[in-house]
Amino acid sequence: MHNYSRKDRAILFFNKILLVFIALIIIFPLLYVLLGSFLDPSVLLSKGISFNPSDWTLEGYRRVFQDDLIVRSFLNSILYAVGFTLITIVFTVLAAYPLSVEGFKGKNFFMIFFLVTMFFNGGLIPTYLLIKDLGLINSIWAIILPGSVAVWNIILVRTFFKGLPKELKEAAKMDGASELQIFLKIVLPLAKPVIFVIALYAFVGQWNSYFNAMIYLEDQDLYPLQLVLRSILIQNEVQPGMINDMQAAAELSKIAEKIKYASIVVSSLPLLIMYPFFQKYFEKGVMVGSLK
């Protein structure tokens, strides 16, 4: 810090204070929900956060994991997110690589064709009619296929491919490698950072999505976790299997609060587990194309 001027040190100090403040704004609600999921709702409402072991309970988690619909919807969400991510990666990479190859005829036409879809779309009703005519209503493909290929991702990956040294491809061609071998053995291994970033975006976006499921799914057994969570949090509907009909109304309200907090924590776990493993690739991938 002694190498910085007084003005620079003041700016850095202010930035640190600001970042700590923003971090606390983000972390406090997460900690509140996490701790609230273990506390008795009456204690949480009367005393707030308590670290007294007698005030803690696992009743909310027990009821969540005992409910077949939540467990099934959790597995459905994993299936949808993983399937959506794989399709996104495969088609994005296969579309981006030809657009990055010099001398590929028609790439300008295809690039313009893709860009048009960024500004114009068919709208909700035509999209629904298309999904219906394709016979995808009430199937997992209605959740996985629509929106799996984003033009922004294609542009991002294409920019990364174009930034790779040309000498690598030229050396591989001199050694007798085909275009497919260059793509599989040279380009893809070097593209890990941007592929992991695309995978993270796709997984998080699909995991948090419920709108398509609300429109296209009719069978409750196919519901993702976010749609079930929406009914619990927004519509204030707790699944019948979680609460005994003989319990009093006040007890029902307390248990509903437990279930809400526990459901939020359960739905957030996969993302919290993923981020540490993707962090190093995310830091590299977000800078793709920045120098250009």
C-alpha positions as CSV (number, residue, x, y, z in Angstrom):
1,M,0.0,0.0,0.0
2,H,2.9,2.4,0.5
3,N,3.5,2.5,-3.3
4,Y,0.0,4.1,-3.7
5,S,-0.7,7.8,-3.3
6,R,-2.9,9.0,-0.5
7,K,-5.8,9.5,-2.9
8,D,-5.4,5.9,-4.3
9,R,-5.3,4.5,-0.7
10,A,-8.5,6.3,0.1
11,I,-10.3,5.0,-3.0
12,L,-9.1,1.4,-2.2
13,F,-10.2,1.7,1.4
14,F,-13.6,3.0,0.3
15,N,-13.9,0.1,-2.2
16,K,-13.2,-2.4,0.5
17,I,-15.8,-1.0,2.8
18,L,-18.3,-0.9,0.0
19,L,-17.6,-4.6,-1.0
20,V,-17.9,-5.7,2.6
21,F,-21.2,-3.9,2.9
22,I,-22.5,-5.5,-0.3
23,A,-21.2,-8.9,0.8
24,L,-23.1,-8.6,4.1
25,I,-26.3,-7.6,2.3
26,I,-26.0,-10.8,0.3
27,I,-24.8,-13.1,3.1
28,F,-27.2,-12.0,5.8
29,P,-30.5,-13.2,4.1
30,L,-28.8,-16.6,3.2
31,L,-27.7,-17.1,6.9
32,Y,-31.1,-16.0,8.1
33,V,-32.9,-18.6,5.9
34,L,-30.3,-21.3,6.8
35,L,-30.6,-20.7,10.5
36,G,-34.4,-20.2,10.3
37,S,-34.8,-23.6,8.7
38,F,-33.5,-25.2,11.9
39,L,-35.4,-22.9,14.4
40,D,-38.9,-23.3,15.7
41,P,-41.1,-20.7,13.9
42,S,-42.5,-19.4,17.1
43,V,-39.0,-18.7,18.5
44,L,-38.0,-17.1,15.2
45,L,-41.0,-14.7,15.3
46,S,-40.7,-13.9,19.0
47,K,-36.9,-13.9,19.6
48,G,-35.4,-13.9,16.2
49,I,-32.2,-16.0,15.6
50,S,-31.4,-18.1,18.6
51,F,-28.4,-20.3,19.3
52,N,-30.1,-22.1,22.1
53,P,-30.1,-25.9,21.2
54,S,-33.5,-26.3,22.7
55,D,-35.0,-23.9,20.1
56,W,-33.6,-25.9,17.2
57,T,-35.4,-28.6,15.3
58,L,-35.1,-30.8,12.2
59,E,-38.9,-31.1,11.8
60,G,-39.0,-29.0,8.6
61,Y,-36.3,-31.1,6.9
62,R,-38.0,-34.3,8.0
63,R,-41.3,-33.3,6.5
64,V,-39.7,-32.1,3.3
65,F,-37.8,-35.3,2.7
66,Q,-40.7,-37.4,3.7
67,D,-42.9,-35.8,1.0
68,D,-42.8,-37.9,-2.2
69,L,-43.6,-34.9,-4.5
70,I,-40.7,-32.8,-3.3
71,V,-38.2,-35.7,-3.5
72,R,-39.5,-36.5,-7.0
73,S,-39.4,-32.9,-8.1
74,F,-35.9,-32.5,-6.8
75,L,-34.8,-35.5,-9.0
76,N,-36.7,-34.1,-11.9
77,S,-34.9,-30.7,-11.6
78,I,-31.5,-32.5,-11.6
79,L,-32.5,-34.4,-14.7
80,Y,-33.8,-31.3,-16.5
81,A,-30.8,-29.2,-15.5
82,V,-28.2,-31.8,-16.5
83,G,-30.0,-32.6,-19.8
84,F,-30.4,-28.9,-20.6
85,T,-26.7,-28.3,-19.9
86,L,-25.5,-31.1,-22.0
87,I,-27.6,-30.1,-25.0
88,T,-26.5,-26.5,-24.6
89,I,-22.8,-27.4,-24.6
90,V,-23.0,-29.8,-27.5
91,F,-25.0,-27.6,-29.9
92,T,-23.4,-24.3,-28.8
93,V,-19.9,-25.7,-29.5
94,L,-20.9,-27.4,-32.8
95,A,-22.4,-24.1,-34.0
96,A,-19.6,-21.8,-32.8
97,Y,-16.6,-23.7,-34.2
98,P,-17.5,-23.5,-37.9
99,L,-18.3,-19.8,-37.5
100,S,-14.8,-19.3,-36.2
101,V,-13.0,-21.1,-39.0
102,E,-11.5,-18.8,-41.7
103,G,-12.7,-19.6,-45.2
104,F,-16.0,-21.2,-44.1
105,K,-18.5,-20.2,-46.8
106,G,-21.8,-18.9,-45.6
107,K,-20.7,-18.1,-42.0
108,N,-21.7,-14.5,-42.4
109,F,-25.2,-15.6,-43.5
110,F,-25.6,-18.0,-40.5
111,M,-24.3,-15.4,-38.1
112,I,-26.9,-12.8,-39.3
113,F,-29.5,-15.6,-39.1
114,F,-28.6,-16.3,-35.5
115,L,-28.4,-12.6,-34.5
116,V,-31.9,-12.0,-35.8
117,T,-33.3,-14.4,-33.2
118,M,-31.7,-12.3,-30.4
119,F,-34.0,-9.4,-31.3
120,F,-37.2,-11.1,-32.5
121,N,-39.0,-14.2,-31.2
122,G,-42.4,-15.8,-31.9
123,G,-43.9,-14.9,-28.6
124,L,-45.6,-17.1,-26.0
125,I,-48.7,-18.3,-27.9
126,P,-46.9,-19.3,-31.2
127,T,-44.2,-21.0,-29.1
128,Y,-46.8,-23.0,-27.2
129,L,-48.6,-24.0,-30.4
130,L,-45.2,-25.1,-31.8
131,I,-44.4,-27.2,-28.8
132,K,-48.0,-28.7,-28.9
133,D,-47.7,-29.5,-32.7
134,L,-44.4,-31.2,-32.1
135,G,-46.1,-33.5,-29.5
136,L,-43.8,-32.3,-26.6
137,I,-46.6,-31.1,-24.2
138,N,-46.3,-32.9,-20.9
139,S,-42.9,-34.4,-21.6
140,I,-39.4,-33.7,-20.4
141,W,-38.4,-32.4,-23.9
142,A,-40.7,-29.5,-23.5
143,I,-38.5,-28.4,-20.6
144,I,-35.1,-29.3,-22.0
145,L,-35.2,-28.3,-25.7
146,P,-36.7,-24.8,-25.8
147,G,-34.0,-22.2,-25.1
148,S,-31.2,-24.7,-24.9
149,V,-29.2,-22.9,-27.6
150,A,-28.6,-19.2,-26.9
151,V,-27.1,-17.0,-29.6
152,W,-25.1,-15.1,-26.9
153,N,-23.4,-18.3,-25.9
154,I,-22.5,-19.1,-29.5
155,I,-21.0,-15.6,-29.9
156,L,-19.0,-16.1,-26.7
157,V,-17.6,-19.5,-27.7
158,R,-16.9,-18.4,-31.2
159,T,-14.9,-15.4,-29.9
160,F,-12.9,-17.8,-27.8
161,F,-12.2,-20.2,-30.7
162,K,-11.1,-17.2,-32.9
163,G,-8.6,-16.2,-30.2
164,L,-6.8,-19.5,-30.2
165,P,-3.3,-19.3,-31.9
166,K,-3.5,-20.2,-35.6
167,E,-0.1,-21.9,-35.4
168,L,-1.7,-24.7,-33.3
169,K,-4.0,-25.7,-36.2
170,E,-1.3,-25.2,-38.8
171,A,1.1,-27.4,-36.9
172,A,-1.6,-30.1,-36.5
173,K,-2.5,-30.0,-40.2
174,M,1.2,-30.4,-41.1
175,D,1.2,-33.5,-38.9
176,G,-1.7,-34.9,-40.9
177,A,-4.6,-34.1,-38.5
178,S,-8.0,-33.7,-40.0
179,E,-10.4,-30.9,-39.1
180,L,-12.3,-33.2,-36.8
181,Q,-9.1,-34.3,-35.0
182,I,-8.0,-30.7,-34.6
183,F,-11.4,-29.9,-33.1
184,L,-11.5,-32.9,-30.7
185,K,-7.9,-33.1,-29.6
186,I,-6.7,-29.4,-29.7
187,V,-9.6,-27.0,-29.7
188,L,-11.9,-28.7,-27.1
189,P,-9.2,-29.2,-24.4
190,L,-8.2,-25.6,-24.7
191,A,-11.9,-24.5,-24.5
192,K,-12.5,-25.9,-21.0
193,P,-12.8,-22.5,-19.3
194,V,-15.5,-21.2,-21.7
195,I,-17.3,-24.5,-21.8
196,F,-17.5,-24.6,-18.0
197,V,-18.9,-21.1,-17.9
198,I,-21.6,-21.9,-20.5
199,A,-22.4,-25.1,-18.5
200,L,-22.7,-23.1,-15.3
201,Y,-25.0,-20.5,-16.9
202,A,-27.1,-23.2,-18.4
203,F,-27.4,-25.3,-15.2
204,V,-28.2,-22.3,-13.0
205,G,-30.7,-20.9,-15.5
206,Q,-32.6,-24.2,-15.9
207,W,-32.4,-25.0,-12.2
208,N,-34.1,-21.7,-11.3
209,S,-36.7,-22.0,-14.1
210,Y,-40.3,-22.8,-13.5
211,F,-42.3,-20.9,-16.1
212,N,-41.9,-23.4,-18.9
213,A,-42.9,-26.2,-16.6
214,M,-45.9,-24.3,-15.5
215,I,-47.1,-23.9,-19.1
216,Y,-46.1,-27.2,-20.7
217,L,-46.4,-29.8,-17.9
218,E,-49.7,-31.2,-16.8
219,D,-48.5,-34.3,-14.9
220,Q,-47.5,-33.4,-11.3
221,D,-45.0,-36.3,-11.4
222,L,-43.0,-34.3,-13.9
223,Y,-42.9,-31.0,-12.0
224,P,-39.5,-29.6,-11.2
225,L,-38.6,-28.5,-7.7
226,Q,-38.9,-24.8,-8.4
227,L,-42.6,-25.2,-9.5
228,V,-43.4,-27.0,-6.3
229,L,-41.4,-24.5,-4.3
230,R,-43.3,-21.7,-6.0
231,S,-46.6,-23.2,-4.8
232,I,-45.2,-23.3,-1.2
233,L,-43.7,-19.8,-1.1
234,I,-45.9,-17.7,-3.4
235,Q,-49.3,-19.4,-3.3
236,N,-48.8,-20.6,0.3
237,E,-49.8,-24.1,-0.6
238,V,-48.2,-26.9,1.5
239,Q,-48.4,-30.4,0.2
240,P,-51.1,-32.5,2.0
241,G,-48.6,-35.2,2.9
242,M,-46.5,-32.8,5.0
243,I,-49.2,-32.0,7.5
244,N,-51.7,-34.1,9.4
245,D,-55.3,-33.0,9.0
246,M,-55.8,-33.3,12.8
247,Q,-53.4,-30.6,13.7
248,A,-54.7,-27.2,14.8
249,A,-54.6,-24.2,12.4
250,A,-51.9,-22.4,14.4
251,E,-49.8,-25.6,14.3
252,L,-50.3,-25.8,10.5
253,S,-49.0,-22.3,10.1
254,K,-45.9,-23.0,12.2
255,I,-45.1,-26.2,10.2
256,A,-45.7,-24.3,6.9
257,E,-43.0,-21.8,8.0
258,K,-40.6,-24.6,8.8
259,I,-41.2,-26.2,5.4
260,K,-40.7,-23.0,3.5
261,Y,-37.3,-22.3,5.0
262,A,-36.2,-26.0,4.6
263,S,-37.4,-26.1,1.0
264,I,-35.4,-22.9,0.1
265,V,-32.2,-24.5,1.6
266,V,-32.7,-27.8,-0.2
267,S,-33.3,-26.1,-3.5
268,S,-30.1,-24.0,-3.1
269,L,-27.8,-26.8,-2.2
270,P,-26.8,-28.0,-5.7
271,L,-25.8,-24.5,-6.8
272,L,-23.8,-23.9,-3.6
273,I,-22.0,-27.1,-4.1
274,M,-21.2,-26.4,-7.8
275,Y,-19.8,-22.9,-7.5
276,P,-16.5,-23.8,-5.7
277,F,-15.6,-26.4,-8.3
278,F,-16.5,-24.1,-11.3
279,Q,-14.9,-21.0,-9.8
280,K,-11.4,-21.3,-11.4
281,Y,-13.0,-21.8,-14.8
282,F,-15.5,-19.1,-14.3
283,E,-12.8,-16.5,-13.6
284,K,-11.0,-17.4,-16.8
285,G,-14.2,-17.8,-18.9
286,V,-15.8,-14.5,-18.1
287,M,-12.8,-12.7,-19.6
288,V,-13.2,-14.4,-23.0
289,G,-13.0,-11.8,-25.7
290,S,-12.2,-8.9,-23.4
291,L,-8.9,-8.2,-25.0
292,K,-10.4,-8.1,-28.5
